[in-house]
């Protein structure tokens, strides 16, 4: 079956902690579907778009939980591999001193994503391929798989690369070299000011002679849409993303790409993604359906 969107990378079971100040203790809600590629796919599926998620889980309790959650969302699972000799990762996310933190248990099965196991006929039908930097830096095997997929479909679909939160992790010279080929592959880039500084010395050097869309985000001016060196629009979402908003980058990215797939121009796609993110944050991280979102915006 043809698909519009393709995502690849880590999926895991997730628990989100809330801190009770009265007894100085965390209480965790869950389980939930976790992982940036998984959340991106979840958003896409809520808008009735065909999306395929390439990943790997164990044939254990949590792996079956993930597979069931993905099935219920209508996400294509033909490339969700199940294995028996690794455990499905579990993530516990909590906030501490106004920062998001996470720690993982059984952080293994999502590294077992092999290019040879992927149904090439399905991925060749994709119109948009979404890549998260977290997936590229997850393991060498996952990196190699994403690289081979990109090479296979780079002439037939648009590749969107999200470099969210590189400034929050230890970013080595080796990591920078790993990302370089994907900066060349990408038709659309989602990144922050801090990441721009990490990747390139000068803003002009980064943009020169590149016919691609760049979404630039930072804490003061959250989103700028830049195409061929032109700033098209600045979105007034200052201070909207707060410490309790998980996966905000993936929600906005999915909204922008949904707008593009529906034939909206860049500016309207930008508004669509912004409206989706606003709804997500203002409704306690709830992802709306298309009808719910359209009720709150006028394109």
Secondary structure, DSSP 4 states (H G I P E B T S, - for coil): ---SEEEES--EEEEEEEEETTTTEEEEEEEEEESHHHHHHHHHHHTT--EEEEEEEESSHHHHHHHHHHHHHT-B-TTEEEESSSPPPEEEEEEETTEEEEEEES--GGG---GGGS-HHHHTT-SEEEEEHHHHTT-HHHHHHHHHHHHHHTTTSEEEEE-TTGGGS---HHHHHHHHHHHHH-SEEEEEHHHHHHH-S-HHHHHTT--SEEEEE-SSS-EEEEETTEEEEEE--TTTS-TT-TTHHHHHHHHHHHHHHTT--HHHHHHHHHHHHHHHHHTTTPPPPHHHHHHH---
